[in-house]
Amino acid sequence: MEYTIIDEAEKLPLLETVIIDAFENLRPHIALISPKVWESSDCCAWEAAGLPEKPELMERTCSFNLTRETLRPLMLRNDAICAIASQLDDEITVTNLGVPCKELYAGMDRELNFYMFGSMGLVSSIGLGLALRTEKTVVTFDGDGSLLMNPNALLEIAREAPKNLIVICLDNGAYGSTGSQETCALRYIDLEIFATACGIRNTAKVNSPEGLIETFRKFRAMQELSFIHVILKPGNTKAPNIPLSPEEITKRFKEALKS
């Protein structure tokens, strides 16, 4: 595998070369960053914020009072994906790995659909990056297991707050692509409340195709960062494999972004 060693701060600009090579050649390129790069740093967060000295306490007021009833699941993940697919126009979509990709491909394949064959937990992170670089609306089909694997994603999304990003959490309480093992979302955590705690203001919980379509239309028209928590029954459809390689999907997706 291609790799680049960055063992001093002066070499940090090489990160741009690493990223460009990975994207242009559609291959992994590893940046090996030595601890020496930051061990001698005298950067201080409070100085960067323009504060005269280190604060004893981060001063702020937090207010949080939210009650949500977990709705009865009425539909499968495929029903939710097809409901949103029927509303898509020129939006960009990023879809969670495994069966969800196959279900969206079977329901409505588009060049602006980016299907993830791997990288579990990074759907909404990829969506965030796209939303920050385009004016198009970006829709991520994330899952409960995927979000719980990378909870920091919602924190960073809320901090950046791109107005053109809609995160759709397809929550069936199970790792659907690996045998429907139970996730913590089934019994212990409400992902809409978690998204709210991260700082996402526009959230909703739905459990029907009609409610999902209505909420999606409302949030799309608002043009504000939004999170839709979709309560689902566990289960996969027998959607066929996608007859495209990751390289082919990436190339056509990148071309579609240019138009």
Stockholm file with secondary structure:
# STOCKHOLM 1.0

chainA/1-259         MEYTIIDEAEKLPLLETVIIDAFENLRPHIALISPKVWESSDCCAWEAAGLPEKPELMERTCSFNLTRETLRPLMLRNDAICAIASQLDDEITVTNLGVPCKELYAGMDRELNFYMFGSMGLVSSIGLGLALRTEKTVVTFDGDGSLLMNPNALLEIAREAPKNLIVICLDNGAYGSTGSQETCALRYIDLEIFATACGIRNTAKVNSPEGLIETFRKFRAMQELSFIHVILKPGNTKAPNIPLSPEEITKRFKEALKS
#=GR chainA/1-259 SS CEEEEECSGGGTTHHHHHHHHHHHHTSCEEEEECTHHHHTCCCCHHHHTTCSSCCSSCCCCCCCCCCCCCCCCCSBHHHHHHHHHTTCSSCEEEECTTHHHHHHHHHCCCTTEEECSSCTTCHHHHHHHHHHHCSSCEEEEEEHHHHHHCTHHHHHHHHHCCTTEEEEEEECSEEGGGTCEECGGGTTCCHHHHHHHHTCCEEEEECSHHHHHHHHHHHHHHTSCEEEEEECBCCCCCCCCCSSCHHHHHHHHHHHHHC
#=GC SS_cons         CEEEEECSGGGTTHHHHHHHHHHHHTSCEEEEECTHHHHTCCCCHHHHTTCSSCCSSCCCCCCCCCCCCCCCCCSBHHHHHHHHHTTCSSCEEEECTTHHHHHHHHHCCCTTEEECSSCTTCHHHHHHHHHHHCSSCEEEEEEHHHHHHCTHHHHHHHHHCCTTEEEEEEECSEEGGGTCEECGGGTTCCHHHHHHHHTCCEEEEECSHHHHHHHHHHHHHHTSCEEEEEECBCCCCCCCCCSSCHHHHHHHHHHHHHC
//
